[in-house]
Structures are given as structure tokens and as C-alpha cells.
Amino acid sequence: MSAGVGNPPQADQTTREFPLLAALPRDFTWGVSTSSFQIEGAAHEDGRGPSVWDTYCQKGLANHDTGDIACDHYHRYAEDIALMQRLGVQAYRFSVAWPRVLPQGRGKPNELGLQFYDRLIDALLAAGIEPWLCLYHWDMPQVLDDLGGWTTRDVVSWFTDYAALVAGRYGDRVKRFATFNEPSIFTLFGHGFGDGQRDISGVNSLHRAVHHVNLAHGAAVDAVRARVPGASIGAIHNFQMCLPSTLADAEAAKHCDLYWNRAFPDPQCLGTYPDRIQRALEPHMQTGDLAHIRRPLDWFGVNHYGPTYVKADPNARLGFGIGPKPPGIPATPIGWPIVPEKFRETLLRVAKAYGLPIYVLENGLGGHDKPDEKGAVVDNERIAYLRDYIGALNEAVSAGADIRGYFVWSLLDNFEWDSGYSVRFGITYVDFPTQRRIPKASFHWYRDLIKRARAQADG
Ligand code: FCB
């Protein structure tokens, strides 16, 4: 059965209702997000080079999952765009896989890899869906990581050349560009926590990585701006309140906030590092760096799932780690805290601190969905989560935040990093052995919400 046949699964009465959308601007953008490594597959096809995540998977994830096939989106992108059309989204955020277009990380581009994104972008435009292109969603070419990856300053010119290639190739059709997805997450989990998790480079060099990513961001903004008339450029940050697990963890939570929430937006938007980070970074900085990092931006991308609870941990590299939720905080099936009012607060904080229009570019719920005996996937918990979080967004807008769009993570169940395929974030179920797509109840709910919001905007 292709996506589109069959009766839509029914959400139950308690979750079916919609949040208030009254405060949203008329031209509010509704979208969905994905990323290259998590959905494309075709890992060994058409000349793609290996990324750090291919290497990491070879070390052995749970279930020995890899990105080799993932959602096979490389071959099924047309079917996936048809799903987006059914949803009625105006925008689709995806990322380009650096090692697909530059298998050696630099030097000779791979024409076959570049052609995949030509096909994808052309099909999106033909479907009336605006492509939002993110340059980096964590899949660094392995060959560059072997040379030091984010810990060497050379990476700034490698990334700039890559950004110039992508902007030059697609800038006639793509206007929305993001430099990085969640720089604080890949630097902290790659170099900061030092607990083996995602510690893919094995180098204790968080501060160098932070600074080089920021420099690469600034240089890429200039490279895209120079090549794409009318470009609208931003970066995407995982921004969520860092809250103490217990009263004794208050200092640790404040410290974590500097790295998790401020180490990238502060220099990129304000031209300064928080003091404590500035001191740690000084050995890696050169005159003029902050001016190169702070380049004019058009918007601020927020990815948000729930607050981060933090504990003091004297044995951790930075003196803090992820802590337990205090008792009584509701959680998703994978244990992530559900606190919609902290989303509202986060959006208001970002609006006030950085003064840019905001797009929420990821939000969603991870679970262990399964089709029922009729083959339907009734994910009421996800619907309730989306309803409450979109409601909180509406409240932030009525309290004055300039928020212009909302993108669900994710269109499809996909490769969820360390959890492989065991955790599902999609509003479309993917039966991985057959690659069959089954829209979940949340898919139908989101489609109806978009319809209602757009009717309201037109009326
Ligand atoms: C974010 C990532 C995204 C996805 C979601 C669940 O941190 O950007 O790739 O894994 O979490």
C-alpha cells in the first residue's frame, strides 16, 4: 500500500482538539524537518564518501544499526515529497551531506551527489514547497575528521569552500540557508561530556571545536550571501532551559546553560562570548575573530524538545552532566521531560536576547510506535505533545515574540543517532524492512491543524 490509501487512524477525543492559533501572523510557515544521515541511506552509492557517523556506527550501536539504508530517501524522495504535499506544509528543511557532494571533504566535487539535491530541490519547487537547506547536520566527512575535524582551524576554510559549492550550485533555486544544526549538541556530546557517548573524535578539545564552528559559521554566511541574491540565512540552535535536578545543582545548571544555549548564539548574534567561555577560549582566538563570527543574520532557528535537567558532577570534564528529572515532571516514552511552559519561556528569552525573527525548526516526540492490528499507528501521546507545544508557541507570540514558522521533527521515523531505529520521531511510520510509509494519527492531525491555520489566515 502506498502512502495515501486506507482510512486515517483516529486520534482520541482528548487529543484531537487543536491549540489556539489566534496570535500567529498571517504568513506563518508550517513545515517538517529531516537530516541527510538520518534518512538518505545510499551510503555507498554514486561516490558518497564516509562520514564520521558511518564510522561511529561501525563501532557498534544497539542492534548494529547503521545509516546504510535509513529511510532510503535517496531513492524515495518523490514519495516523501508527495507525503509533504498531503500534509500541506509550505516548507521542508533538509540537510546536504557534505561527504556526498565532496567525498574527500574538499577538492573535487562529486557530480552524481550534487545531482541528487538538484532532483530533490526541483521536485520540492514543483510541489510548491520551499526548500530550507541546512549545510551541516553532523555528518562530517571522515577524511576531514582524520585531519582533526572541528578541532583544527583549517576546518574553517574547508567548510567555507563547501558552503560556496552548495550555495553556487543551488542558490538559483534555494533562498533559505542554515549554516549549522545544533552546534552546541555536536560539540558538547562529541567533545564535552567525555562519557563515550557520541565521542566520535575522541579528542578533548571542546573549546577549539566551539570556536572553529563559530568561525566556520561566520565565513559560510559571507560565502552564501556573496553567491545567492536574496538569501535568507540563519543558524539552528538547540535552545532549552538548563534547570537543576536538585537545589544543590543550581550552579551546574547555570554553567551548562553557557555551553548549551549561549556558546554559539552569543558570538554569532551579539559578537561576544559569555565571560567564562571567553577565558577558556582565549588561547584559540586571534585578533578580529569575533567580528568574523558576527555576520548579519536574517533569522534565528530554535530546536526545542523540553528543558534539560543538569546535575553537578565533579568527575565530568566540565563539572556537570545530564541529571535526572525531579519527581512529578511528565516525560515522553523515551524519558524526555514535557514542560510546554518552558518552551514559551525559551521563545521569549531568545526573542529578547537576540532580537531576530524566530523559526522553530524542530519540535516533536520520540516513542516506540507500532501499527495496531488494523495497521494504523495511533500516536495520541505525540498529538497531545504537539498540541501543547504549539499552544505554548502561540502564547509566546501573543506575549510579543516574533515567531514566523514551526517545523515538526520529523516527517519520517528515521535513524535517531545513538538509539538507531529503536526510537521513532516521525509523524509518518516507516516499516524499515519494506520501507513502507504509514502516516500516523499525528500526520492527519498536523494536516488538519495546518488547514485550519491557513484558513484562519485567509479569512
Ligand atoms: C535533535 C537533532 C535531530 C533529531 C532530534 C530528535 O537534537 O537535531 O537530528 O535527532 O534531536
Residues whose N, C-alpha, C, O or C-beta is under 5 A from the ligand:
A	BS01	FCB	E182
